[in-house]
Amino acid sequence: MHYVYVLKSIKDNKLYIGKTDNLEIRFKEHNQGKVRSTKSRIPFKLIFYEAFSNKTDAGRDELFFKSGYGKEVLKEKIKYSLLD
């Protein structure tokens, strides 16, 4: 399986969108400071993910969620998670 996921930084409340083929390990890597792009923003809370059977679809969704309209769609999907 391949996953697109959204993390929310507890430190600054900003979101991070990524993709992986092992969500559990990748989430731990983020919170252990092993990911350079998120190291300064730990700890994180996993607030959303979608599973795909292939890498291509996961990559397409990740890029969509990082686009202008995709961010709007994503924020609607996770609006209640953003309140925490």
C-alpha positions, -999 to +999 in steps of 0.1 A: +000+000+000+010+036-006-002+065+016-007+102+013-007+117+048-011+150+066+006+158+098-002+188+121+027+202+140+018+206+177+045+232+179+033+257+153+000+242+141+012+241+105+005+211+082+029+188+063+017+167+034+037+137+024+036+102+009+051+069+019+047+031+016+050+026+053+029+051+073+038+038+108+075+040+102+074+074+084+053+089+112+078+078+138+107+092+117+089+126+116+084+126+154+120+114+161+134+143+141+148+121+113+132+140+085+151+172+077+122+192+064+101+187+096+128+183+122+123+218+137+085+214+140+082+183+161+061+168+176+034+159+151-001+145+151-013+124+122-046+140+112-054+124+078-043+097+054-055+080+023-044+046+011-037+036-025-028+003-041-002+020-063+025+046-060+013+066-091-021+074-076-006+083-042+019+107-059-009+123-079-030+129-048+000+143-029+006+168-057-031+177-058-032+184-021-002+206-024-019+227-051-040+258-045-074+241-051-062+209-036-054+227-003-090+240-002-103+204-008-080+190+019-089+217+044-126+209+039-119+172+045-099+178+077-117+209+090-126+193+124-091+179+129-077+214+125-097+225+156-077+202+179 
